[in-house]
Amino acid sequence: MTEHIPVRKRKGAETRARRTMTAKEGAARLGVSPRTIQRIIAEPREEFEARARERRERAAELRASGLKYKEIAEEMGISTGAVGALLHEARKYSVSS
């Protein structure tokens, strides 16, 4: 049986594994500015906004189903503070919670 690793820890490990160098280090290696590197690797705005909307909707759905902030945080792999921020944004953008 495999060991259960909380989503939050797993996502953090994946992020660290992908991030092998900083934009500044990459820029120095390639002879370009750090901003150029950031522009190249940046997520397109439409994708970011869609992902943000999905996260807000998911948090609102979980809250509407009766979960507490801590339970939502564990389910989504984020902090309870981030849950609060997502739910605040969901209310601001008229996503039912």
C-alpha positions, 0 to 999 in steps of 0.5 A: 500500500502506498503512503498517503501524501497530503495534496498540499505537500505533494503540490509543493514538492512538484513545484520545487521539482519543476523549479530548477533555477530562478529567472535571474539564474536562467537569464544569466545563463542565456544572456537575457534579462530576468523579465524576458525569462518571466515573459517566456514561462508565464502562463497566458492570462486567459488560462490563469483567469480560467484556473482562478475561476475554477478554484473560486467555484470549487471552494464555493461548492465545497463550502456550500456542501457544508465543509469547514474552511480547514476541510476545504483547505485540506481538500484543495491543498491550500491554507485556510487563509487562501480558502477565505480569500477564494470565498471572498473573491467568489462572493465578489464575483457572484459565485454562490457559496 
